[in-house]
Amino acid sequence: MSARPRVLFICVKNAGTSQMPAGLMRHVAGGAAAVSSAGTRPGAAPNELSVASLREVGVDITGEHPKAVTEDMVRAADVVVTLGAEAHVGEVAGTEFQTWITDEPSERGIDGIERMRLVRDDIAARVRALAAELDIAGAGSEPAAR
């Protein structure tokens, strides 16, 4: 593991599900980790509800845009976190791989911004746990609780 861990978050579109933990980790790590996100089939623009839900807790990802994951990105990472069961990347020796199957409130009839808040809060808890595992918890500021 690098002195400054390199964390890559991957989902299919890189429009919301992987952008959210990347923004949250940057916020929590405060520069103590190099953080990026990408998608296996990137979308056209960030998900507006993802952006809005993060803004509510003081995290701004408005400058981000969906990008395609590359083999070089995966090889450069110390930790690769795949969000959901649909995105797939080949594993690389020496790199830690995790898969996060996050809460899906729409399965319970919860949609819109309330859905995204619940997804954000689930991802935020996982980000805090990963930051602690990487010994970077508390390096930055904690997103405000909703």
C-alpha positions, 0 to 999 in steps of 0.5 A: 500500500502506498503512503498515500493510498490510491482508491478507485471507485467503479460502477457502470455509468460513473454518473452517480453511484461511483461519483458519490463515494469518490466525493465523500472519500475526498472530503473525509480523507482531506488529501490523505488519499488519491481518489478517483472514479470511473465507469465500465460504460460511462454515461453522459453527465453526473446524476443530478440527484447524486450531486444534490444529495452530496451538496446537502452534506457539504460535498461538491462534485459539480466539476466531475464528469463520467469517465471510462475505467482503464486498465492503467487506472486499476493497476495504479490503485491500491484499493478498487471498490466496485459498486453494484453487481453489474460493473466488472473489471479484471483483478490485479495482483497486489491490489485490494478489491471490494464490491459494495452492494448498496441499499436500493430504496427504490425496491421499497417504493422510495424514489427521488431525492429521498432515495438518493439521500438513503443511498448517500448515507449507506455509501457514506458509512462504507466510506468512513469504514474504508477510510478507517481501514486505510488509517486515513479516517479523520484526516479531512472533515466528516460530511455533515449529518443530515 
